[in-house]
Amino acid sequence: NVLCVDKTGTITEPKMQVRQLIRLENNDALPDIPTEAMLKAYVAASKDTNATMEALREYSKGIKTDISLPAPLSVIPFSSSVKFGSAEFENGTWVLGAPEFVLKNELDSLKKQIAEYAEKGYRILAFAYQKSPLDNNNTDDDIVPAALVIISNSIRKNAKATFQYFKAQGVKVKVISGDHPETVSEIARLAGIENAENYIDA
């Protein structure tokens, strides 16, 4: 009488799309190379094959730059345990992943901005910079937020009808996801899942 579902690829279509890249005002602490160019270099260096990286590869095709992209010195693939991946270049280490795992001390200043997008059902990634290589696959306390990447994936056309069917059969639906809880809550609400607003952040 209880059905547990994931969000991405179950409630939503598996294909993601980058909607927006929001540059953050930390220019003095970042290298001279534009953030967009470094994101393009990061994507080119990554060997990740997940839906998020496929969306970023598609988006990066549209990033025009007249400078040569730096070659990576080392790459750490995305890990579900730490919720980010990284690439080290000559100008430092660039990290891409869940804001709450990447940004550390810098998260508080961006919480409101992140929440605004999460409440609309978007997935948010943080793209950040630190001078030194990662220590034991952890970011430093002095990491510098460079940009927020706003990603969406549309709800499956038959999702609402499917969840209405389960409700009529007396089956409770629980959504278990690794994404930002407010994002998952909003997607569940749009899909017609009962009690979607009563989320728990584990």
C-alpha positions in Angstrom: 0.0 0.0 0.0 3.0 2.3 -0.3 4.9 3.1 -3.5 8.4 4.7 -3.3 9.6 6.5 -6.4 12.5 8.6 -7.5 12.1 12.0 -9.1 14.4 12.2 -12.2 13.4 9.8 -14.9 10.3 8.6 -13.0 8.2 11.6 -12.3 10.1 13.6 -14.8 11.6 12.9 -18.2 15.1 11.6 -17.9 16.5 14.3 -20.2 17.6 17.5 -18.5 18.1 21.0 -19.9 20.3 23.8 -18.7 18.0 26.8 -18.4 20.4 29.5 -17.2 23.9 30.2 -16.0 24.0 32.8 -13.3 27.4 34.4 -12.8 28.1 35.5 -9.2 29.9 38.7 -8.3 33.2 37.3 -7.0 35.4 38.6 -9.9 38.3 39.7 -7.7 38.7 36.2 -6.2 38.4 34.4 -9.5 41.1 33.8 -12.2 41.1 36.0 -15.3 39.5 33.4 -17.6 35.7 33.9 -17.9 33.6 31.6 -15.8 31.7 30.5 -18.9 35.0 29.4 -20.5 36.0 27.5 -17.4 32.6 25.7 -17.3 33.2 24.7 -20.9 36.7 23.5 -20.0 35.3 21.5 -17.1 32.6 19.9 -19.2 35.2 19.0 -21.9 37.4 17.4 -19.2 34.7 15.4 -17.5 34.1 11.8 -18.4 30.8 11.7 -16.5 27.9 10.1 -18.5 24.9 11.0 -16.3 21.9 13.1 -17.5 23.2 16.2 -15.8 26.5 16.1 -17.7 24.8 15.4 -21.0 22.7 18.6 -20.5 25.8 20.5 -19.7 27.6 19.2 -22.8 24.7 20.3 -24.9 24.7 23.8 -23.2 28.5 24.2 -23.5 28.2 23.9 -27.3 26.6 27.3 -27.2 29.4 28.9 -25.1 31.5 31.0 -27.5 35.0 31.8 -26.4 38.0 33.3 -28.3 40.6 31.9 -25.9 42.1 28.5 -25.8 40.6 26.3 -23.1 43.0 25.1 -20.5 43.8 21.4 -20.3 43.0 19.6 -17.0 45.8 18.3 -14.8 43.5 15.9 -13.0 39.7 15.1 -12.9 37.6 13.6 -10.1 34.3 12.3 -11.5 31.0 13.1 -9.9 30.4 11.0 -6.8 27.0 10.4 -5.2 28.6 10.3 -1.8 30.0 13.8 -1.9 27.5 15.2 -4.5 30.1 16.9 -6.7 33.0 16.4 -9.1 36.0 18.5 -9.8 38.8 19.3 -12.3 42.2 20.7 -11.5 43.7 23.2 -14.0 46.8 25.4 -13.9 44.7 28.2 -12.5 43.3 26.1 -9.7 40.5 23.6 -9.0 36.9 23.9 -10.3 34.1 22.1 -8.5 30.6 21.4 -9.8 27.8 19.9 -7.7 25.1 20.4 -5.1 25.4 23.8 -3.5 25.0 22.5 0.1 28.0 20.1 -0.5 30.2 22.4 -2.5 29.9 25.9 -1.0 30.4 25.3 2.8 30.9 28.8 4.4 29.6 30.6 1.3 26.2 28.8 1.3 24.4 31.1 3.6 24.9 34.1 1.3 23.2 32.3 -1.6 20.5 30.4 0.2 17.7 32.8 -0.7 18.7 32.9 -4.3 18.9 29.1 -4.5 15.6 28.7 -2.7 13.8 30.9 -5.3 14.7 28.5 -8.1 14.3 25.3 -6.0 10.7 26.4 -5.1 9.9 26.5 -8.8 11.1 23.0 -9.3 14.5 23.7 -10.8 17.6 21.8 -9.9 20.5 24.0 -9.0 24.2 23.2 -9.3 27.1 25.4 -7.9 30.2 26.0 -10.0 33.0 27.1 -7.7 36.7 27.7 -7.6 39.5 27.1 -5.1 43.2 27.7 -5.6 44.4 24.4 -4.1 43.7 20.8 -5.1 40.9 19.0 -3.2 42.0 17.6 0.1 40.6 14.1 0.6 37.9 14.9 -2.0 36.7 17.8 0.2 36.4 21.5 -0.7 38.2 24.2 1.2 36.5 26.7 3.5 37.8 29.5 1.3 36.0 28.2 -1.9 34.7 30.9 -4.1 31.2 30.6 -5.7 31.6 31.4 -9.4 28.1 30.6 -10.9 24.8 28.8 -10.3 23.6 26.4 -13.0 19.8 26.2 -13.3 18.6 22.9 -14.7 15.1 21.6 -15.4 13.5 18.4 -16.7 9.8 18.3 -17.6 7.2 16.1 -15.8 6.2 13.0 -17.8 2.9 13.5 -19.6 1.2 10.5 -17.9 2.6 11.2 -14.4 -0.4 13.0 -13.0 -2.9 10.4 -14.2 -0.6 7.6 -12.9 -0.5 9.1 -9.4 -4.2 9.7 -9.4 -4.7 6.0 -10.2 -2.6 5.0 -7.3 -4.4 7.3 -5.0 -7.8 5.8 -6.1 -6.4 2.4 -5.3 -5.4 3.5 -1.8 -1.7 3.5 -2.5 0.4 6.2 -0.8 3.2 7.6 -2.9 6.5 8.6 -1.3 9.3 10.3 -3.3 12.9 9.6 -2.3 15.4 11.7 -4.1 19.0 13.0 -3.7 18.0 16.4 -5.2 17.3 19.6 -3.2 14.2 18.9 -1.0 12.3 22.0 -2.1 12.9 21.1 -5.7 11.6 17.6 -5.2 8.6 18.9 -3.2 7.6 21.3 -6.0 8.0 18.6 -8.7 5.9 16.2 -6.6 3.2 18.9 -6.2 3.1 19.6 -9.9 2.7 15.8 -10.5 -0.3 15.7 -8.2 1.3 13.7 -5.4 -0.6 14.1 -2.2 1.2 15.8 0.8 4.1 16.9 -1.5 4.7 19.9 0.7 5.5 17.7 3.8 9.0 16.9 2.8 11.8 15.7 5.1 15.4 16.7 4.4 17.6 13.7 5.4 
